[in-house]
Amino acid sequence: MSERIVVIGAGVIGLSIAHELAAERASGRIITVLTDADPIDTTSAVAGAVWFPYAAERSPAIDLQLQTTLRRFIDIAREHPDAGIDMRTGIIIERSPNPDRSWTDLVEASETDDVPEGATGMRTTVPLGTMSQYLPWLQAKCEELGVEFERRTVADPDALAGEFDTAVVAAGARSGALLGDDDTVVPVRGQVVRVENPGITEFRIDDESEGGLAYVLPRRDCVVLGGTHEPSNTNPEPDPEIEAGILARTAALVPALANARIVSRGVGFRPVRERVRIEEVSGRALRVVAAYGHGGSGMTLSWGTAERVAELVAVS
């Protein structure tokens, strides 16, 4: 009899997990994704979507997921030009006297002096996703593998017992409350502005700038300007005052952006937790695997998380 697996959540983590589980065709699994929002309306759609370990823990297990995801995105960028993943060169700006460069163990990088006065920086080439393209592409790839999508709000995974054999909880900032055993997930607000591209090809990330987080991420359809890291702000709507700060900080980084036309705005809530939670949860009415708490690194850890969840599910 085929194992019936449900993935709760259709952001980049949920979609990657569903794809990974369905890709193992010999398993005979039936995969269903339950979501209360289309992928393009999830927090993942607001993400900067550049491969970089932001607001997530660092550990050997996480480094393995970073490497796995990097490798998968390099392959996708090369083999699937329609996926919306591009290899982009850019600069990580550093403000502290002893910057953390541990991420350079995972990807090639070199020092650069093309940075604001008083700062240092590393130039690197990493994957960057156009999420308006990548999320629908990934959903379509899941559907090609037989994954079914259903709009449904889940209040308790135990209620799915009998209908499914295994539930994977990948609902971002809602996951802890959904499971009822974890109150450590903090929804950290992030606000972005999307503008027409005046010809920018390289990204800039400055998460230690005096005025707050600043990043410039050129995608295929726009340039994403950010951002914020607000654990105490629950406003789901763009704030004009915060937007003005974002525009000022990013124009200081890249002057060509000063008069760029605004295309759209976005707000999302990062699922920040001290440690990413990827484990089987005991004491439930059906088998449950947790997969959340990626902070601002959901895209960066997505395929590594998917592979780890698939390993857990494969253990009978």
Summary of the structure (lengths in Angstrom):
residues: 316
radius of gyration: 19.3
end to end distance: 14.1
largest distance: 64.3
contacts: 1084
relative contact order: 0.22
helix: 34%
strand: 29%
